[in-house]
Amino acid sequence: MKLLVREPTSTQLRTFVERLWYCESPTAAGHELVAPTGLPQIVVPFAEHASAPVLAGVFTAPQPIDASDQRQACGVVFRPGCSGAFIRAPLAEFTDQQPALDDGVWEGSPHIAEQLADARGAQVVFETLERLLLEALVDEWSPEATLLAGAQMLDSGAAVANVVSELDVDRRRFGRDFTQVLGVGPKHFARIRRFQRALRVVRTSGQVPLGQLAAELGYSDQAHMTRDFRAFSGATPSKVHGEETASPGHFVDD
């Protein structure tokens, strides 16, 4: 599989978009599970007979996908709290959902797949994606600073109580506003992002001592980390380490 990931070249887009991705996997087939990342994204399969483009909201559990959609596809991953620059409704409305882009959920063209169908190569795909995103960008939209700061702290491993104290905000109101804008509550967001940090280590390192990794990431013990791996990937860390799938965040669907 060919998988390319990059930041937008546009400074304006980099404020709201974490990364763009493009994949080609001509022989992809069957089904895989995709782990939650805590971040929403637009997914655009554009090979012949592919599924419709969707907004993948923030998921709280692994989601099955048709691997054949990865034969040719691209996507846009938004920064925490920044999807409002393109999406017409609070992210909480799309938690654990994947509405089609032609359902009016975003500000851009509903014909995004058609505009990518004739693109040849990753560079042209990325350029087309950036153009479509700039066309869809809501004028003068900006993220809520407190929520953005809170998301960044949680993503770095801070505890919710410490974030609330540091930001000097009411915990209940912060949780309510955070859920509305980011799609899940602060604690769940932090849990997913910690799992993602653990996943990167397990996928890219050799035989990492799992007990040591669990301690370094703030899990109470290795069993605690394993429970999160099962919840978010359907597999144990040891099994994840040995799997070969199309993407680091994808898992074999048994």
Secondary structure, DSSP 8 states (H G I E B T S, - for coil): -EEEEE--S-HHHHTTEEEEEEEE-TT--SEEEE---S--EEEEE-STT----EEE---SS-EEEEGGGGGEEEEEEE-TT-GGGTBSS-GGGGTT---BGGGTTBSS-TTHHHHHTT--SHHHHHHHHHHHHHHH--TT----HHHHHHHHHHHTT--HHHHHHHHT--HHHHHHHHHHHHSS-HHHHHHHHHHHHHHHHHHHSSS--HHHHHHHTT-SSHHHHHHHHHHHHSS-HHHHHH---SSTTEEE--
